[in-house]
Amino acid sequence: MSWMCSVMCRGLFLRRMGPVLLVWLAVCLGGTWAVDKGNFKTCEQSAFCKRQRAIKPGESPYRALLETMELTNTRLTLQLINDNNKVRLLLELYRLQGNITRVKINELKPLKPRYEVPDVLIREPPTEPLSLLSQDENGVVLSLGPESQRVIVSARPFRLDIVEGRDVLMSLNSRGLLGFEHLRMQEEEKVEDGMWEETFKSHTDSKPNGPSAVSLDFSLPGVEHVYGIPEHADTLKLKTTDSGDPYRLYNLDVFQYELYNPMALYGAVPVMLAHNAQRTTGIFWLNAAETWVDISSNTAGKTVFGKMLDYVQGSSETPQTDVRWISESGIIDVFLMLGPTPREVFSQYASLTGTQAFPPLASLGYHQCRWNYNDQEDVRSVDAGFDEHDIPYDFIWLDIEHTDGKRYFTWDPHKFASPKEMLQGLMDKKRKMVAIVDPHIKIDTNYKIHNEISSRGFYVKNKDGGDYEGWCWPGSAGYPDFTRPDMRAWWASQFAYDQYEGAMENLYTWNDMNEPSVFNGPEVTMHKDALHGAWEHRDVHNLYGIYVHMATAQGLIERSGGVERPFVLTRAFFAGSQRYGAVWTGDNAAEWDHLKISIPMCLSLSLVGISFCGADVGGFFKSPSTELLVRWYQTGAYQPFFRAHAHLDTPRREPWLFGPENTALIREAVRQRYTFLPYWYQLFYLAYHTGEPVMRPLWVEYPQDPATFALDDEFLLGRDLLVHPVTEEGARGVTAYLPGKDEVWFDIHTFQKHNGGQNLYIPVTMSSIPVFQRGGSIIPRKLRVRRSSACMEDDPYTLYVALNNQRTAEGELYIDDGHTFNYEKKEFIHRRFSFSNNVLSSV
């Protein structure tokens, strides 16, 4: 029922379908508010996952044919053969600049080309020379550069180990789970269930290419903690999956998602980080098809007592984590990022997929949103409410009801009859607006956008070659093929001021529903046998959202002649989405657990390059208690993307509607955000420059402190601010771990000093937001808070100097115009401050 409920909620088909929908309404509103798991596949219901998962660890049928080896200055190639079916694969091995190894495996002679992901890597990664150290009939040893790093390729069975000195850093196919379903003609063999056709609920997937799944296992000796592979509503440290489903990566519109499980959500970044006290590494599995990730560990389930017993008895079992990746189609193309430090892994990943787009300063302020502000008068009155209650904000948002009948790039002719007048009113106060532009297009011959896409042949096609149609907010809709560069260029051109009627330079964009969401499709998304030119949707599914985001951001850049930075929020994402803007955690709920999960969800995204992350403050579904709403503002004020949002059916919840005491608490949280804008801006400049996350888990800065490895109820902003939000109902106190046994930390509100390396109990009241500044740091703030960030542009900075035990401190300040690309022409001020011997100096 889930999509029906969400359809209902937006009052979509009432006029069109009359009585039928009223029955649904009764069922929906009478039911519970939770995800209907039956709408989404388990591994058992996903034929390729079931087939690959049935392969058990053991002797691999693959061996390396060493006589086929060719070694050039840039790569090694080698054929592998599957001794069961005699199909040959081609292994390519590259040593890349910056301590990265790339491994590609494809069929040697596929029946037709297999999909390789384009547009995600920012360039063809530069290689470094590989040299042969030794070779015999059992395998070859190659040098990975000047240190003692080597790659060992074993022939029978095929296995690949990366070693440094005497330590194995990572092994591939060590459990024999390499699987590569070769393309074949259908009559070749007995047909297993789901190989050439698969049915889920009422939907049949025709699978004209037959089975094409790929899988590979990776072993990580010495590792107990792995992270990443967002998006899941789960803990920061990934759990083992032996007793349930693997983590799933398949962009889906999941209505009312559940917490603490491995179900797929709106985005997918196939990057996992592994960490122990000695080293951090990463695995980037570049595949855009539906993917499942299994994790097992030899220490999982051992109690502390069990581990102590091992220690006392001298058990020599090294902890190890094993990971298996399974994708439905494409090739194996994997980047092994060898660190060894967290920072180096971030920089390695950034060298492949780019860094976080440097956002306009205003987008780091507060955003006010709901589905929906009713009309121009409503917008004007909410805007005035912020001034009346002295609460700053930068952006007000319009959801789908602002359009003319869910036709994007238009305005409702009655409710938003003069959008430029409305935008000018906001501009006069130095404020901005975001309007939603979704990628499903109403099929209506009186709608210019539809006619143009249709006449240019830009829609995704169904398996029979006609335009693919699905149901979404407008009713019957077409889906533009964003995988086409000409389609993306045309889409970008629609944001031009002479095309997007009513738009002005203070109007920005929100891409929702770009998984893509198809209300009557399998799993609420597009049929896998739909066609994008030569490729099936199954090959490209997880890329659809990033392509929509990319084209929209390009449109906002082009409309200003390349001068102004864009701001675009997306719901669906993939590796590389950081280059185009911000992401949020989708349709959460007004529950305490949803507030808590916002921290690990954003931390997981941060670790894989996406720094500009936030959750709907207050929760999208349901209505928060005033206590929950206040605590959510206090948490959101210290997360990168800070936006309140709410569902159509919830009571209004502008910050001043809960009595003067709560208004004051919310005002204080929002004002704290604005005082820290110089620090936020500097962190985003650093993220853009280096790939380091803005919001980070403590272990990133304290990589040798095991007490930090699984913490996800507190986090760091940059190196210097530690935040432990209050996320428990009725809390009288929280216990924060202050890391660094030689560090000191200062409460930013009272300036009280605390030693690092301890769990500190902090009594809290409703006004408390436990935040600490690291001794040894200098943080710039602006203390004159005005109604928007632009109004504070010329105000002075105040430097907060927190001394370490050596009575020194250092910090930075970055300043530019806040909204153009002129920083690329060196038009900025970037100072480093240092304080020692009671003297503050800057360079």
KEZALUM-917434 format. One line per field, with one value per residue (C-alpha): residue number from 0; x, y, z. Coordinates in steps of 0.25 Angstrom, whole numbers, plus 5000, padded with zeros to 4 digits. Example, Ala and Ser with C-alpha at 12.3 -4.5 7.8 and 13.67 -1.06 7.14 Angstrom:
2
i = (0;1)
xx = (5049;5055)
yy = (4982;4996)
zz = (5031;5029)
***
This chain:
843
i = (0;1;2;3;4;5;6;7;8;9;10;11;12;13;14;15;16;17;18;19;20;21;22;23;24;25;26;27;28;29;30;31;32;33;34;35;36;37;38;39;40;41;42;43;44;45;46;47;48;49;50;51;52;53;54;55;56;57;58;59;60;61;62;63;64;65;66;67;68;69;70;71;72;73;74;75;76;77;78;79;80;81;82;83;84;85;86;87;88;89;90;91;92;93;94;95;96;97;98;99;100;101;102;103;104;105;106;107;108;109;110;111;112;113;114;115;116;117;118;119;120;121;122;123;124;125;126;127;128;129;130;131;132;133;134;135;136;137;138;139;140;141;142;143;144;145;146;147;148;149;150;151;152;153;154;155;156;157;158;159;160;161;162;163;164;165;166;167;168;169;170;171;172;173;174;175;176;177;178;179;180;181;182;183;184;185;186;187;188;189;190;191;192;193;194;195;196;197;198;199;200;201;202;203;204;205;206;207;208;209;210;211;212;213;214;215;216;217;218;219;220;221;222;223;224;225;226;227;228;229;230;231;232;233;234;235;236;237;238;239;240;241;242;243;244;245;246;247;248;249;250;251;252;253;254;255;256;257;258;259;260;261;262;263;264;265;266;267;268;269;270;271;272;273;274;275;276;277;278;279;280;281;282;283;284;285;286;287;288;289;290;291;292;293;294;295;296;297;298;299;300;301;302;303;304;305;306;307;308;309;310;311;312;313;314;315;316;317;318;319;320;321;322;323;324;325;326;327;328;329;330;331;332;333;334;335;336;337;338;339;340;341;342;343;344;345;346;347;348;349;350;351;352;353;354;355;356;357;358;359;360;361;362;363;364;365;366;367;368;369;370;371;372;373;374;375;376;377;378;379;380;381;382;383;384;385;386;387;388;389;390;391;392;393;394;395;396;397;398;399;400;401;402;403;404;405;406;407;408;409;410;411;412;413;414;415;416;417;418;419;420;421;422;423;424;425;426;427;428;429;430;431;432;433;434;435;436;437;438;439;440;441;442;443;444;445;446;447;448;449;450;451;452;453;454;455;456;457;458;459;460;461;462;463;464;465;466;467;468;469;470;471;472;473;474;475;476;477;478;479;480;481;482;483;484;485;486;487;488;489;490;491;492;493;494;495;496;497;498;499;500;501;502;503;504;505;506;507;508;509;510;511;512;513;514;515;516;517;518;519;520;521;522;523;524;525;526;527;528;529;530;531;532;533;534;535;536;537;538;539;540;541;542;543;544;545;546;547;548;549;550;551;552;553;554;555;556;557;558;559;560;561;562;563;564;565;566;567;568;569;570;571;572;573;574;575;576;577;578;579;580;581;582;583;584;585;586;587;588;589;590;591;592;593;594;595;596;597;598;599;600;601;602;603;604;605;606;607;608;609;610;611;612;613;614;615;616;617;618;619;620;621;622;623;624;625;626;627;628;629;630;631;632;633;634;635;636;637;638;639;640;641;642;643;644;645;646;647;648;649;650;651;652;653;654;655;656;657;658;659;660;661;662;663;664;665;666;667;668;669;670;671;672;673;674;675;676;677;678;679;680;681;682;683;684;685;686;687;688;689;690;691;692;693;694;695;696;697;698;699;700;701;702;703;704;705;706;707;708;709;710;711;712;713;714;715;716;717;718;719;720;721;722;723;724;725;726;727;728;729;730;731;732;733;734;735;736;737;738;739;740;741;742;743;744;745;746;747;748;749;750;751;752;753;754;755;756;757;758;759;760;761;762;763;764;765;766;767;768;769;770;771;772;773;774;775;776;777;778;779;780;781;782;783;784;785;786;787;788;789;790;791;792;793;794;795;796;797;798;799;800;801;802;803;804;805;806;807;808;809;810;811;812;813;814;815;816;817;818;819;820;821;822;823;824;825;826;827;828;829;830;831;832;833;834;835;836;837;838;839;840;841;842)
xx = (5000;5011;5012;4997;4997;5008;5000;4988;4995;4998;4983;4987;4976;4964;4957;4962;4958;4947;4941;4953;4963;4953;4954;4969;4969;4961;4971;4983;4979;4974;4987;5000;5010;5021;5028;5021;5033;5025;5027;5042;5050;5059;5071;5063;5053;5064;5068;5082;5085;5079;5088;5101;5098;5096;5111;5118;5132;5142;5150;5148;5146;5155;5169;5179;5186;5199;5204;5194;5200;5204;5211;5213;5217;5203;5196;5196;5186;5183;5173;5165;5157;5146;5149;5134;5129;5142;5138;5150;5150;5160;5167;5173;5181;5186;5194;5188;5195;5193;5193;5181;5180;5170;5165;5155;5149;5141;5138;5149;5139;5125;5114;5111;5118;5115;5112;5123;5119;5123;5123;5125;5140;5145;5156;5163;5171;5186;5195;5208;5218;5216;5229;5230;5237;5236;5228;5227;5216;5208;5207;5214;5218;5218;5223;5213;5224;5235;5230;5229;5215;5213;5202;5202;5194;5192;5188;5181;5171;5171;5174;5180;5186;5192;5203;5212;5224;5218;5204;5193;5185;5174;5171;5161;5155;5161;5148;5146;5133;5137;5125;5123;5111;5115;5105;5099;5088;5076;5076;5090;5086;5075;5068;5068;5057;5058;5070;5062;5050;5046;5033;5031;5017;5009;5022;5030;5044;5047;5062;5065;5080;5078;5087;5099;5102;5116;5121;5134;5139;5149;5156;5161;5171;5172;5159;5147;5140;5135;5127;5120;5111;5100;5089;5083;5076;5086;5098;5111;5118;5113;5107;5110;5099;5100;5087;5079;5079;5091;5092;5085;5089;5077;5071;5057;5045;5043;5031;5032;5045;5049;5061;5073;5072;5079;5068;5071;5067;5068;5083;5095;5109;5117;5129;5133;5144;5151;5158;5167;5177;5188;5182;5170;5166;5155;5147;5140;5132;5128;5115;5102;5093;5085;5096;5096;5107;5109;5118;5123;5134;5141;5139;5124;5116;5128;5125;5136;5138;5140;5150;5157;5157;5164;5174;5177;5177;5187;5177;5184;5172;5174;5161;5156;5144;5140;5132;5124;5119;5108;5103;5092;5100;5112;5126;5135;5142;5148;5157;5165;5169;5181;5181;5188;5182;5167;5171;5179;5167;5158;5168;5169;5154;5153;5164;5154;5141;5143;5141;5128;5123;5127;5113;5108;5109;5094;5091;5099;5088;5075;5064;5049;5041;5027;5019;5013;5013;4999;5001;5009;5001;5005;5020;5019;5013;5023;5035;5029;5028;5043;5045;5034;5041;5055;5059;5069;5067;5072;5063;5048;5044;5032;5028;5020;5007;5013;5013;5001;4996;5009;5015;5030;5036;5022;5014;5000;4993;4984;4992;5006;5001;5013;5025;5035;5028;5029;5044;5046;5040;5050;5061;5059;5061;5074;5066;5064;5055;5056;5045;5044;5046;5044;5048;5035;5028;5013;5008;5000;5000;4997;5010;5022;5033;5026;5024;5039;5044;5034;5037;5052;5051;5057;5048;5053;5047;5039;5044;5036;5042;5030;5032;5032;5020;5018;5009;5015;5010;5004;4997;5002;5017;5028;5043;5054;5066;5076;5087;5087;5097;5088;5076;5084;5088;5074;5069;5080;5075;5061;5066;5070;5062;5056;5051;5047;5036;5036;5050;5060;5074;5070;5062;5069;5065;5061;5061;5052;5046;5059;5062;5053;5040;5029;5017;5012;5025;5032;5037;5032;5042;5045;5044;5058;5055;5052;5062;5073;5078;5086;5085;5075;5070;5076;5090;5088;5078;5086;5092;5078;5078;5092;5089;5077;5085;5096;5087;5080;5093;5098;5085;5087;5101;5098;5087;5097;5107;5116;5117;5108;5110;5097;5090;5082;5077;5075;5068;5075;5090;5102;5117;5121;5108;5116;5120;5106;5101;5093;5086;5076;5072;5058;5044;5047;5037;5035;5041;5052;5059;5059;5066;5076;5078;5081;5095;5100;5093;5100;5113;5112;5110;5121;5131;5128;5130;5116;5118;5106;5096;5084;5071;5057;5057;5044;5042;5034;5023;5015;5015;5027;5025;5030;5042;5045;5044;5053;5064;5063;5066;5078;5083;5081;5087;5100;5098;5103;5089;5079;5065;5051;5041;5028;5017;5004;4995;5003;4999;5007;5020;5027;5037;5028;5015;5019;5019;5029;5038;5040;5041;5053;5059;5058;5062;5075;5078;5077;5085;5096;5096;5098;5109;5117;5115;5130;5134;5124;5128;5143;5140;5133;5144;5154;5144;5144;5159;5163;5152;5152;5138;5131;5124;5133;5133;5143;5152;5156;5163;5167;5170;5177;5167;5157;5148;5144;5142;5127;5123;5111;5103;5114;5122;5133;5131;5145;5156;5152;5137;5131;5116;5108;5093;5083;5074;5067;5053;5053;5068;5074;5089;5097;5111;5120;5133;5144;5156;5171;5178;5187;5176;5167;5153;5145;5130;5127;5115;5122;5137;5139;5151;5151;5162;5162;5162;5150;5135;5129;5115;5108;5095;5085;5073;5064;5074;5086;5094;5107;5118;5132;5144;5157;5169;5179;5169;5164;5150;5144;5130;5121;5113;5104;5093;5083;5071;5080;5094;5095;5091;5103;5114;5121;5120;5133;5138;5141;5152;5150;5164;5165;5178;5184;5193;5205;5197;5197;5186;5184;5172;5168;5159;5154;5146;5141;5128;5120;5113;5121;5132;5142;5150;5155;5162;5168;5159;5158;5165;5170;5178;5184;5184;5194;5195;5207;5215;5202;5203;5193;5199;5193;5199)
yy = (5000;5009;5017;5018;5024;5034;5037;5039;5048;5058;5057;5053;5045;5049;5056;5046;5033;5037;5025;5016;5025;5027;5013;5013;5026;5018;5006;5016;5025;5013;5005;5007;5017;5008;5003;4992;4983;4974;4985;4983;4971;4963;4956;4943;4950;4956;4944;4949;4951;4938;4931;4938;4936;4921;4920;4916;4919;4909;4905;4915;4910;4921;4920;4930;4926;4932;4929;4940;4951;4964;4975;4989;5001;5005;4991;4976;4968;4953;4943;4935;4923;4916;4902;4898;4904;4908;4923;4933;4946;4957;4963;4977;4982;4996;5004;5018;5030;5033;5018;5013;4999;4997;4983;4981;4968;4966;4955;4953;4952;4956;4953;4968;4979;4980;4993;5001;5013;5026;5041;5037;5038;5052;5047;5034;5032;5034;5022;5019;5008;4994;4985;4970;4965;4950;4939;4924;4914;4917;4932;4946;4957;4971;4984;4995;5005;5009;5004;4989;4988;4977;4970;4955;4948;4933;4924;4912;4916;4931;4940;4954;4959;4973;4972;4982;4976;4964;4969;4965;4978;4972;4959;4957;4944;4938;4931;4927;4935;4941;4940;4945;4941;4941;4946;4935;4930;4925;4911;4908;4901;4897;4910;4913;4921;4936;4935;4939;4945;4949;4953;4961;4964;4967;4972;4963;4967;4961;4960;4959;4958;4946;4945;4955;4956;4959;4956;4956;4955;4963;4959;4970;4963;4971;4979;4979;4992;4995;5007;5014;5008;5018;5020;5012;5015;5008;5010;5016;5003;4993;4981;4966;4961;4946;4944;4953;4961;4967;4982;4986;4998;5001;5015;5014;5023;5016;5022;5022;5015;5006;5008;4999;4990;4988;4991;5000;5015;5027;5027;5018;5020;5007;5011;5004;5008;4999;5004;4999;5005;5003;5006;5011;5006;5007;4999;5006;4996;5004;4998;5005;4993;4987;4983;4975;4975;4964;4966;4955;4955;4945;4953;4956;4952;4950;4956;4964;4952;4943;4953;4953;4938;4938;4947;4939;4926;4932;4930;4935;4937;4951;4958;4959;4964;4958;4966;4961;4970;4965;4973;4970;4974;4981;4978;4977;4990;4992;5003;4998;5011;5007;5019;5017;5029;5033;5047;5039;5030;5043;5049;5036;5035;5050;5048;5038;5045;5059;5067;5074;5085;5098;5104;5118;5123;5126;5111;5108;5116;5112;5107;5107;5097;5090;5082;5093;5107;5110;5123;5136;5142;5130;5131;5146;5144;5133;5142;5153;5143;5141;5156;5158;5147;5151;5137;5138;5129;5129;5121;5118;5106;5102;5088;5082;5089;5102;5097;5098;5084;5077;5083;5086;5100;5106;5113;5111;5123;5126;5123;5128;5138;5147;5139;5150;5160;5149;5147;5162;5163;5152;5159;5172;5165;5158;5144;5133;5122;5108;5102;5087;5082;5067;5058;5052;5060;5061;5055;5067;5072;5086;5086;5091;5083;5070;5074;5077;5065;5056;5062;5061;5047;5049;5040;5027;5016;5003;4989;4990;5004;5013;5024;5018;5023;5022;5029;5040;5053;5058;5045;5039;5043;5041;5040;5048;5040;5047;5037;5045;5057;5064;5062;5068;5080;5082;5081;5091;5101;5101;5108;5120;5133;5134;5119;5117;5128;5135;5130;5141;5139;5137;5124;5111;5096;5083;5070;5060;5046;5044;5030;5030;5028;5021;5019;5007;5002;4990;4994;5008;5010;5008;4994;4989;4985;5000;5005;5016;5015;5002;5000;4994;5002;4991;4995;5009;5010;5016;5027;5033;5042;5047;5050;5059;5066;5068;5074;5083;5089;5091;5099;5108;5111;5114;5123;5133;5131;5123;5133;5128;5116;5107;5101;5088;5078;5064;5052;5041;5040;5032;5033;5047;5053;5062;5070;5075;5080;5075;5062;5060;5047;5047;5045;5042;5043;5051;5041;5041;5029;5037;5049;5039;5032;5045;5046;5032;5034;5047;5042;5030;5040;5049;5037;5035;5049;5055;5065;5074;5065;5068;5062;5068;5076;5072;5059;5059;5050;5051;5063;5064;5068;5081;5075;5067;5079;5087;5076;5074;5089;5088;5076;5081;5094;5086;5077;5082;5084;5091;5090;5088;5081;5075;5067;5073;5066;5071;5083;5095;5096;5109;5112;5122;5113;5106;5117;5128;5118;5109;5120;5125;5112;5110;5124;5122;5109;5116;5128;5119;5113;5127;5131;5119;5122;5126;5113;5105;5112;5110;5095;5094;5101;5091;5079;5085;5087;5073;5064;5064;5062;5074;5066;5054;5042;5043;5032;5041;5050;5039;5027;5020;5021;5009;5016;5025;5014;5011;5024;5030;5039;5050;5055;5066;5078;5079;5076;5086;5085;5073;5072;5062;5066;5062;5052;5045;5049;5055;5055;5060;5058;5052;5045;5050;5044;5054;5048;5051;5048;5060;5069;5079;5082;5095;5096;5107;5112;5113;5112;5102;5093;5078;5068;5058;5043;5043;5040;5053;5054;5067;5071;5077;5085;5089;5100;5091;5087;5081;5086;5087;5094;5087;5093;5098;5103;5117;5118;5130;5134;5146;5150;5160;5151;5158;5153;5146;5142;5153;5164;5160;5161;5173;5170;5168;5154;5150;5139;5129;5125;5112;5109;5095;5090;5097;5110;5111;5110;5111;5113;5118;5129;5128;5139;5142;5148;5136;5133;5133;5125;5136;5129;5120;5133;5134;5145;5141;5144;5131;5134;5125;5129;5125;5128;5126;5134;5142;5147;5145;5146;5143;5139)
zz = (5000;5002;4989;4989;5003;4998;4985;4994;5003;4991;4988;4974;4967;4975;4963;4953;4959;4969;4978;4975;4982;4994;4997;4997;5006;5016;5016;5016;5027;5035;5034;5041;5037;5033;5021;5014;5013;5003;4992;4992;4989;4999;4993;4993;4983;4975;4965;4963;4978;4981;4971;4975;4990;4988;4984;4997;5000;4995;4983;4972;4958;4953;4950;4944;4931;4933;4919;4915;4924;4917;4925;4920;4927;4931;4933;4934;4926;4929;4925;4935;4931;4938;4938;4939;4927;4920;4918;4919;4926;4924;4937;4936;4947;4949;4959;4960;4965;4980;4985;4978;4971;4960;4957;4945;4940;4928;4918;4908;4897;4901;4892;4892;4900;4915;4922;4928;4936;4930;4935;4950;4950;4948;4938;4933;4946;4943;4945;4951;4946;4951;4951;4951;4964;4962;4954;4954;4950;4963;4961;4959;4969;4965;4972;4975;4976;4985;4998;5001;4995;4986;4978;4978;4967;4970;4958;4963;4968;4964;4976;4977;4990;4993;5004;5010;5017;5024;5025;5016;5014;5005;4998;4986;4983;4995;4999;4984;4982;4969;4960;4946;4938;4923;4913;4905;4895;4903;4897;4902;4915;4925;4929;4944;4950;4948;4938;4926;4932;4946;4953;4966;4970;4957;4950;4940;4936;4922;4923;4908;4911;4921;4934;4935;4950;4955;4969;4976;4991;4998;5011;5021;5031;5044;5042;5051;5047;5033;5029;5017;5006;5008;5008;5019;5032;5041;5050;5046;5048;5038;5043;5039;5030;5032;5039;5029;5016;5011;5010;4997;4988;4979;4978;4983;4988;5001;5008;5023;5023;5035;5044;5047;5035;5022;5012;5000;5001;4992;4988;4986;4988;4986;4994;5007;5017;5026;5039;5050;5059;5048;5035;5027;5014;5004;4993;4982;4974;4961;4957;4955;4955;4967;4977;4989;5000;5009;5022;5031;5042;5050;5063;5061;5073;5082;5095;5102;5111;5099;5094;5108;5108;5094;5100;5112;5105;5095;5083;5071;5062;5056;5054;5040;5032;5019;5009;4996;4986;4976;4964;4954;4942;4936;4939;4951;4952;4966;4972;4985;4992;5001;5010;5020;5027;5027;5021;5010;5007;5005;4996;4988;4986;4983;4972;4966;4967;4971;4983;4989;4981;4988;4992;4992;5007;5008;5006;5019;5026;5031;5021;5024;5016;5016;5006;5003;5005;5000;4992;4990;5002;5011;5007;5010;5024;5027;5023;5032;5043;5044;5045;5055;5064;5061;5055;5043;5031;5016;5008;5007;4999;4990;4988;4977;4979;4974;4960;4950;4951;4955;4942;4946;4942;4943;4954;4959;4951;4963;4976;4970;4959;4960;4964;4961;4971;4981;4978;4978;4992;4997;4990;4996;5009;5004;5004;4994;4990;4985;4976;4973;4959;4958;4946;4943;4932;4931;4918;4913;4899;4904;4912;4905;4913;4910;4895;4893;4900;4892;4879;4881;4885;4899;4907;4913;4904;4908;4904;4891;4887;4891;4901;4915;4923;4938;4949;4958;4964;4951;4947;4935;4933;4923;4929;4921;4918;4926;4922;4909;4908;4898;4907;4919;4911;4907;4921;4926;4916;4922;4934;4926;4930;4917;4918;4932;4933;4947;4951;4956;4961;4975;4971;4973;4971;4978;4970;4977;4972;4964;4968;4958;4966;4958;4966;4958;4955;4961;4975;4972;4961;4947;4940;4938;4923;4920;4910;4910;4896;4895;4910;4919;4931;4940;4935;4939;4950;4961;4951;4948;4960;4959;4944;4948;4958;4949;4938;4948;4954;4940;4937;4949;4945;4931;4934;4940;4929;4938;4948;4960;4968;4968;4979;4976;4986;4982;4988;4979;4978;4974;4975;4970;4974;4983;4971;4969;4982;4995;4999;5010;5016;5010;5016;5031;5043;5055;5065;5074;5067;5054;5060;5066;5052;5045;5051;5046;5033;5030;5035;5026;5014;5019;5019;5004;4999;5001;5012;5009;5017;5026;5031;5031;5044;5052;5043;5030;5034;5047;5057;5067;5081;5085;5092;5080;5071;5079;5081;5066;5063;5073;5065;5051;5055;5055;5043;5029;5022;5032;5027;5034;5025;5028;5021;5015;5025;5038;5046;5043;5050;5048;5059;5066;5067;5080;5091;5094;5102;5091;5081;5089;5089;5074;5072;5080;5072;5059;5063;5068;5054;5048;5058;5053;5038;5036;5041;5033;5021;5023;5025;5012;5005;5011;5007;4993;4993;4999;5000;5015;5021;5028;5038;5042;5052;5063;5058;5046;5055;5066;5057;5068;5079;5078;5087;5075;5065;5067;5073;5065;5075;5074;5063;5060;5050;5044;5055;5065;5069;5076;5076;5085;5082;5092;5085;5097;5101;5115;5116;5129;5124;5113;5114;5103;5100;5099;5091;5092;5105;5103;5098;5105;5101;5105;5106;5096;5105;5118;5114;5124;5121;5121;5119;5107;5108;5117;5117;5122;5128;5125;5132;5122;5121;5109;5105;5105;5093;5097;5088;5091;5084;5084;5091;5081;5071;5067;5061;5054;5057;5054;5067;5060;5055;5045;5037;5027;5024;5013;5023;5031;5020;5025;5040;5048;5051;5065;5067;5078;5083;5091;5096;5098;5109;5102;5102;5087;5076;5061;5052;5038;5032;5018;5012;4998;4991;4996;4983;4970;4964;4965;4976;4965;4960;4974;4978;4993;5006;5013;5026;5036;5050;5061;5075;5083;5094;5096;5082;5071;5057;5043;5030)
***
